[in-house]
Amino acid sequence: MMGDPNLDAFPPIERRIFCNRTLNFRGVKAVGYDMDYTVVHYRVEPWERRAYEQVKVKLAELGWPVGDLHFDPELVIRGLIIDTERGNLIKANRFGYVTRASHGTVMLDFELQRKVYGRMLVELSDERYVFLNTLFSLSEACMYAQLVDRLDEGRFSAALGYADLYRQVRRSIDEAHMEGELKAEIVANPDVYVERDPDTVLALQDQRQSGKRLLLITNSDWAYTSQIMRYAFDPYLETDGGWRSLFDLVIVSARKPDFFSQRMPLFEVATEDGLLRPINNLRRPGVYVGGDATDVEQYLGVSGEEILYVGDHIFVDVHISKSVMRWRTALVLRELEDELRAIEEFGAQQATLARLMDEKVRLEYRFSQARMRLQRLQNGYGPATTATAGELREIMSELRTRLVALDEQIAPLARRSTEILNPRWGPLMRAGNDKSHLARQVERYADIYTSRVSNFLYETPFVYLRAPRGSLPHDDARVLA
C-alpha cells in the first residue's frame, strides 16, 4: 500500500513547537487562548508606530520636546530590561549579568558597561527594572530611550529624573489604551494592522473536533474582541456562528493576571451590543465578562494539568497561570520565526566559528602547558623536562603568533554571531554565548513555546511533545589531541 508522502514532511524549523517540559497533548482536556498577539497577530511595526504616535501626542500636550521624534523599530527588541534609575536599556543573560547596554539610544562600550554594572545582578523584583516581555512594549521603550537623550541634552524645563520619564511614558501608553484611541483605529483599518492566518482556524477546528474544549480568555473588551475576531476568523469559517462556534467559552475584560489569582465578579454578555447580566457562575457556552480561573475549572469539570493556556505575555499569561492554577502553559513568540531563519542562514559561518574556537582552545592548552613547564624549570621543582628554557620560549612565541592570527579570523565571525536579527542587541534568545534573560523566563515558565498558534496544525491534538535531554557544559567536552 502506497503511503502519503506528506505524512513524512516535517514543518520548517521556524514553524515547530519547542518543548521545555514533556507534554502529552492527548491528556489536555481544554485549551485556553489569549487573543492579542496570540490567536490574532498584529503587524508589529504599524501597530507599534501608531501606539508611539499616540504617546507622542499626549507628551506634546504636556509641553515635552517630542515633535521631531519618530518610531525606530530597530532600536529595541522584546526581552530587554529598562533600568529606570540610570536611563539605560540592558540585555542580560540567564544569570542576570548585563551583556549589552545603552544609555538612551547610545550603546555603551564594554569598559563603560563594566564600570556601570560590573558584576551586579539584575533582579526583576527590583522596582527600578522594567522587563519588556511583550511586543506591546516596543513603542514605550523606543520613546523612553529617545527621551533620555533629550533629558541629557537639557531639553526639559522641569526637574525630571530618568524614573520620572518612564512613569510618564507608561502613563501615556495606558491612557491611550484606556481611551480606546488605538483600538478604534485598528477596528477602522484592520487590513493595516491585523495579519490574517487561515491555518489558525484549521488548527483550532482540529483541536475542537478531537474533543478538546476551547476557551478564549482576553483582557480586551467585548466590542473590540468581537470585531477583530470576526475580521481574522470568519472569512475562513462556513459554520453558523462564525468564530464563536470554535469556543465553548469566551471571556473578555478578564483582567489578567488577577483572573488567575483572585475571585472576580462575573457577567454574561446578553446581547450583541454588549448588554451585561450579572450571574453567579458559568452556566452554558457563551460570552462572559470578568470571572476568574476557578469559575472556568468548575464549569469545565477539569483542573490543573488538564488545561493548557496559550498566550504571548510571560507574566500575565504564562507565569501566573502556571504558578497559581498549575495549568500547562504555551508561549507565543512571533519573532522566533525570523530568528530561526537568520540562525539557519548563519549556519555555515557558525560551523567555521566553532571549528576556529576549537582550534583556539587546543592552542591555548598547549601554550599553558609550555608556560607551566618553563615555570617549573626556572624555579627548580616538579617533573624533569627534556626541553630547555629557550626551546620552551620559542614554542610559546610560535603559539602566541598562531593565536593572534586565529583571533583575527574569529573576531568578525564572533561579532556577526552576536548581531543576528538585530545589530544593536543580537538574537532574542541569546546573550553572547549564553541564554538571554528572556530565554530563561521562557524556559522557566512555558512548558512549550512556538512562533504562532497555527503551528499546532503541524503537531496535531494527538502529539506527545518530549523535552530534549538537558545540556550541561560537560556534554560537549572533547578529548584534546
C-alpha positions in Angstrom: 0.0 0.0 0.0 1.4 3.4 -1.0 1.9 5.9 1.8 1.0 9.5 1.7 4.3 11.3 1.2 3.0 14.4 3.1 2.9 12.3 6.3 6.7 12.4 6.5 7.1 16.1 5.8 8.2 17.9 9.0 7.4 21.6 9.1 10.3 24.1 8.7 12.2 24.7 11.9 10.7 28.1 12.4 7.1 26.6 12.5 7.8 23.9 15.0 6.7 23.7 18.7 9.5 23.6 21.2 9.2 21.7 24.5 10.7 22.6 27.8 8.7 20.1 29.8 7.2 17.0 28.3 3.5 17.5 27.3 1.2 14.7 26.3 -1.4 16.7 24.3 -3.8 13.8 24.4 -4.1 14.4 28.2 -5.1 18.0 27.7 -8.9 18.4 28.0 -9.2 22.1 27.4 -7.1 24.8 25.7 -7.4 28.4 26.6 -6.2 31.2 24.3 -5.3 34.8 24.7 -6.3 37.0 21.8 -3.9 39.9 21.1 -0.6 38.7 19.6 -1.8 35.1 20.2 -4.7 33.8 18.1 -4.8 37.2 16.5 -1.4 38.5 15.3 -0.8 42.2 14.5 1.7 43.7 12.1 4.1 44.8 14.7 5.6 47.9 13.1 2.4 49.6 12.0 0.8 48.8 15.4 3.7 50.0 17.5 4.3 53.0 15.3 0.7 54.1 15.8 0.9 53.5 19.6 4.1 55.6 19.6 2.3 58.4 17.8 -0.5 58.3 20.3 2.0 58.6 23.2 3.8 61.4 21.3 0.6 63.4 21.1 0.0 63.0 24.8 3.5 64.0 25.7 3.4 67.0 23.4 0.3 68.2 25.3 2.5 68.3 28.4 4.9 70.5 26.5 7.6 67.9 26.2 10.1 68.2 23.2 8.8 65.3 21.1 7.7 66.9 17.9 10.6 65.7 15.7 10.8 62.2 17.2 10.0 59.1 15.1 9.5 55.4 16.0 12.6 53.3 15.2 11.7 49.6 15.1 15.4 48.6 15.2 16.0 50.5 18.5 14.6 47.9 20.9 13.6 44.2 21.0 11.5 42.2 23.3 13.4 40.8 26.2 15.3 43.9 27.1 15.1 45.5 30.5 14.7 49.2 31.2 16.9 50.4 34.1 14.8 53.4 35.1 17.3 54.5 37.7 20.1 55.1 35.1 18.1 55.7 32.0 19.5 52.6 30.4 18.3 49.7 28.2 20.1 46.5 29.1 20.3 42.9 27.8 21.1 40.4 30.5 22.0 36.7 30.4 20.1 33.9 32.2 22.0 34.7 35.4 21.2 38.4 35.4 24.6 39.7 34.3 24.4 42.6 31.8 25.9 41.7 28.4 24.9 44.8 26.4 23.6 48.2 27.4 22.6 51.5 26.0 22.1 54.9 27.7 19.2 56.3 25.9 19.8 55.4 22.3 23.6 55.3 22.6 25.2 51.9 23.1 27.7 51.7 25.9 31.2 50.4 25.1 32.5 47.4 27.0 34.6 49.4 29.5 31.8 51.8 30.4 29.3 49.0 30.7 31.6 47.1 33.0 32.1 50.2 35.1 28.3 50.8 35.4 27.2 47.3 36.0 30.3 45.3 37.0 29.2 42.0 38.5 25.9 43.4 39.6 23.0 41.0 39.0 19.7 42.3 37.5 16.8 41.2 39.7 13.4 41.8 38.1 11.9 42.0 41.5 13.7 45.4 41.9 11.3 48.2 41.1 13.9 50.0 39.1 13.8 47.4 36.3 11.0 47.0 33.7 11.1 43.8 31.7 10.0 44.2 28.1 8.2 40.8 27.8 5.7 41.5 25.1 5.6 43.2 21.7 3.3 45.9 23.1 6.4 47.2 25.0 8.4 48.2 21.9 6.8 51.6 21.4 7.1 52.8 25.0 10.8 51.6 25.2 11.6 53.4 22.0 10.1 56.6 23.2 11.8 56.3 26.6 15.2 55.8 25.1 14.8 58.9 22.9 13.6 61.0 25.8 16.6 60.0 27.9 18.7 61.6 25.2 16.6 64.8 25.4 16.9 64.9 29.1 20.7 64.6 29.0 20.7 67.4 26.4 18.9 69.7 28.9 15.7 69.9 26.7 13.3 69.6 29.6 12.4 72.6 31.7 11.0 70.6 34.6 13.3 68.9 37.2 12.9 65.3 35.9 14.8 62.1 36.6 15.0 59.0 34.4 12.4 57.2 36.5 10.0 60.2 36.1 10.4 59.9 32.4 9.5 56.3 32.4 6.5 56.8 34.6 5.1 59.5 32.3 5.6 57.4 29.2 3.9 54.4 30.8 1.0 56.6 31.9 0.6 58.0 28.4 0.5 54.5 26.9 -2.1 53.4 29.5 -4.2 56.4 28.8 -4.2 55.7 25.0 -5.3 52.2 25.6 -8.0 53.2 28.2 -9.4 55.9 26.0 -9.7 53.4 23.2 -7.9 55.5 20.6 -5.6 52.8 19.4 -8.2 50.1 19.2 -10.7 52.3 17.5 -8.2 52.9 14.7 -7.4 49.2 14.4 -11.1 48.3 14.1 -11.5 51.0 11.4 -8.4 49.8 9.4 -7.9 46.1 10.2 -6.2 45.5 6.9 -3.3 47.7 8.0 -2.9 46.2 11.5 -4.1 42.6 11.6 -2.3 39.7 9.9 -4.8 37.0 9.0 -3.7 33.4 9.3 -6.2 30.9 7.9 -4.2 28.0 9.3 -5.1 29.1 12.8 -8.8 28.4 12.1 -8.0 24.9 10.9 -5.7 24.2 13.9 -8.5 25.2 16.3 -11.0 23.1 14.4 -8.7 20.1 14.7 -8.5 20.5 18.4 -12.2 21.0 18.9 -13.1 18.0 16.7 -10.7 15.9 18.7 -12.7 16.5 21.8 -10.8 19.4 23.4 -12.8 22.3 24.8 -11.5 25.6 23.6 -11.6 28.9 25.5 -10.9 32.5 24.6 -9.7 34.5 27.6 -8.6 38.1 26.8 -8.2 41.4 28.6 -9.8 43.2 25.6 -13.4 44.3 25.8 -16.3 42.7 24.0 -16.8 45.4 21.3 -13.2 45.2 20.2 -12.9 41.4 20.6 -16.0 40.6 18.5 -14.9 42.9 15.6 -11.3 41.7 15.5 -12.1 38.1 15.8 -14.8 38.4 13.1 -12.2 40.0 10.7 -9.5 37.5 11.5 -11.6 34.3 11.5 -14.9 34.5 9.8 -13.7 34.6 6.2 -12.4 31.0 6.7 -15.4 29.6 8.5 -18.5 28.2 6.8 -20.4 27.2 10.0 -23.1 29.2 11.7 -22.0 31.4 14.5 -18.7 32.3 12.9 -15.6 32.5 15.1 -17.7 31.9 18.3 -18.5 28.4 17.1 -14.9 27.5 17.8 -15.0 28.3 21.6 -17.0 26.8 24.5 -16.4 30.0 26.5 -15.4 33.5 25.5 -14.3 35.6 28.5 -13.5 39.3 27.7 -12.3 42.0 30.1 -10.7 39.2 32.0 -8.3 41.5 33.9 -5.4 39.1 33.8 -3.2 38.4 35.8 -5.9 38.9 38.6 -8.1 36.5 36.6 -5.8 33.6 37.8 -5.3 34.7 41.4 -8.5 36.4 42.7 -12.2 35.7 42.8 -13.8 38.3 40.5 -17.4 39.3 39.7 -18.9 37.6 36.6 -21.3 38.9 34.0 -22.9 37.4 30.9 -22.9 39.3 27.6 -26.7 39.1 27.0 -26.8 40.9 23.6 -24.5 41.5 20.7 -24.3 45.2 21.6 -22.8 44.3 25.0 -25.7 44.4 27.5 -24.4 42.7 30.7 -26.3 40.4 33.0 -24.8 39.7 36.5 -24.6 35.9 37.2 -23.1 33.7 40.0 -21.4 31.1 37.8 -20.8 29.9 34.3 -23.9 28.0 33.2 -23.5 27.4 29.4 -21.4 28.1 26.4 -21.3 31.8 25.7 -19.6 35.1 26.1 -18.8 36.4 29.6 -17.2 39.5 31.2 -14.8 39.0 34.1 -15.0 36.0 36.3 -11.9 34.0 37.2 -10.0 30.8 36.5 -11.7 29.0 39.3 -15.1 29.6 37.6 -13.6 28.1 34.4 -12.4 25.0 36.2 -15.7 24.4 37.9 -17.6 24.9 34.6 -15.3 22.5 32.7 -15.0 19.9 35.4 -11.3 19.8 34.8 -8.3 21.5 36.5 -4.6 21.9 36.7 -2.6 20.0 34.1 -5.7 19.1 32.1 -5.8 22.7 30.9 -3.3 24.3 28.6 -3.2 28.1 28.4 -1.6 29.8 25.4 -0.5 33.5 25.4 2.2 35.9 24.4 2.9 37.6 27.8 5.3 35.8 30.0 3.9 37.2 33.3 0.3 37.9 32.6 -0.4 34.7 30.6 2.2 32.1 31.4 3.8 32.7 34.8 0.7 33.4 36.8 -1.5 30.6 35.2 1.3 28.1 36.0 2.2 29.3 39.5 -1.3 29.8 40.8 -3.6 27.4 38.8 -0.9 24.8 37.8 -2.2 24.9 34.2 0.1 23.8 31.5 1.5 26.8 29.5 2.4 27.7 26.0 4.1 30.9 25.0 3.8 32.5 21.5 7.0 34.3 20.4 6.4 35.5 16.8 9.9 36.9 16.4 11.2 33.3 16.8 10.5 32.7 13.1 12.9 35.5 11.9 15.5 34.4 14.5 15.5 30.8 13.5 15.7 31.7 9.8 18.6 34.0 10.5 20.4 31.4 12.5 19.9 28.8 9.8 21.4 31.3 7.2 24.3 31.8 9.5 24.9 28.1 9.9 27.9 27.7 7.6 29.7 30.7 9.3 28.7 29.3 12.7 30.3 26.0 11.8 33.5 27.8 10.8 33.4 29.8 14.1 33.0 26.6 16.1 36.0 25.0 14.3 38.2 28.0 14.8 37.2 28.2 18.5 38.0 24.5 18.9 41.5 25.2 17.4 41.9 28.2 19.7 41.2 26.0 22.8 43.7 23.5 21.7 46.4 26.1 21.1 45.7 27.8 24.4 46.0 24.5 26.2 49.4 23.8 24.6 50.6 27.4 25.4 49.6 27.0 29.1 51.4 23.6 29.3 54.6 25.1 27.8 54.3 28.1 30.2 53.9 25.8 33.2 56.9 23.6 32.2 59.0 26.8 31.9 57.9 28.0 35.4 58.9 24.6 36.9 62.2 24.6 35.1 63.1 28.1 36.2 62.0 27.5 39.8 63.6 24.1 40.1 60.6 21.9 41.1 58.3 19.3 39.6 59.0 16.6 36.9 62.1 17.0 34.8 61.6 18.2 31.2 63.7 17.4 28.2 63.1 20.9 26.7 65.4 23.8 27.5 64.1 27.2 28.7 65.0 28.7 25.3 63.1 25.9 23.5 60.0 26.4 25.6 60.1 30.2 25.0 60.3 29.5 21.3 57.3 27.2 21.4 55.3 29.8 23.3 56.3 32.5 20.8 55.1 30.4 17.9 51.9 29.5 19.7 51.2 33.2 20.5 51.7 34.1 16.9 49.2 31.5 15.8 46.7 32.6 18.4 46.9 36.2 17.3 46.3 35.2 13.7 43.4 32.9 14.8 41.8 35.8 16.8 41.8 37.9 13.6 39.7 35.2 11.9 37.5 34.7 14.9 36.7 38.3 15.8 34.5 39.2 12.7 32.6 35.9 12.9 32.0 36.2 16.6 30.8 39.8 16.2 28.4 38.8 13.4 27.1 35.9 15.5 26.1 38.4 18.2 24.3 40.7 15.7 21.8 38.1 14.3 18.4 39.6 14.0 19.3 43.0 15.4 22.7 44.7 15.1 22.3 46.5 18.4 21.0 43.7 20.6 21.5 40.5 18.7 19.3 37.4 19.0 16.2 37.3 21.1 17.1 34.1 23.0 20.8 34.5 23.4 23.1 37.0 25.2 26.6 36.4 23.9 27.3 32.7 24.2 24.7 32.2 26.9 20.9 32.1 27.1 19.3 35.5 27.4 17.3 36.5 30.4 14.2 36.2 28.2 15.2 32.7 27.3 15.5 31.9 31.0 12.0 33.2 31.6 10.6 31.1 28.7 12.4 28.1 30.0 11.2 28.5 33.5 7.5 29.3 32.9 6.5 28.0 29.5 6.1 24.2 29.1 6.1 24.7 25.3 6.8 27.7 23.1 6.3 28.4 19.4 6.0 31.3 16.9 2.3 31.2 16.2 -0.9 29.3 17.2 -1.3 27.8 13.7 1.9 25.7 14.3 -0.4 23.4 16.3 -1.7 22.4 12.9 1.5 20.5 12.2 1.7 18.8 15.6 -2.0 17.8 15.8 -4.0 17.3 19.0 -2.6 13.8 19.4 1.1 14.8 19.7 3.4 13.7 22.5 5.8 16.6 22.9 9.1 15.5 24.5 11.6 17.7 26.2 15.1 17.2 24.9 17.8 15.9 27.2 19.1 18.8 29.2 22.5 20.0 28.2 25.4 20.5 30.6 28.8 22.0 29.9 30.5 18.6 30.0 28.1 17.3 27.3 30.2 18.9 24.6 33.6 18.1 26.1 36.1 16.8 23.6 39.3 14.9 24.1 42.2 17.2 23.2 44.6 15.8 20.6 
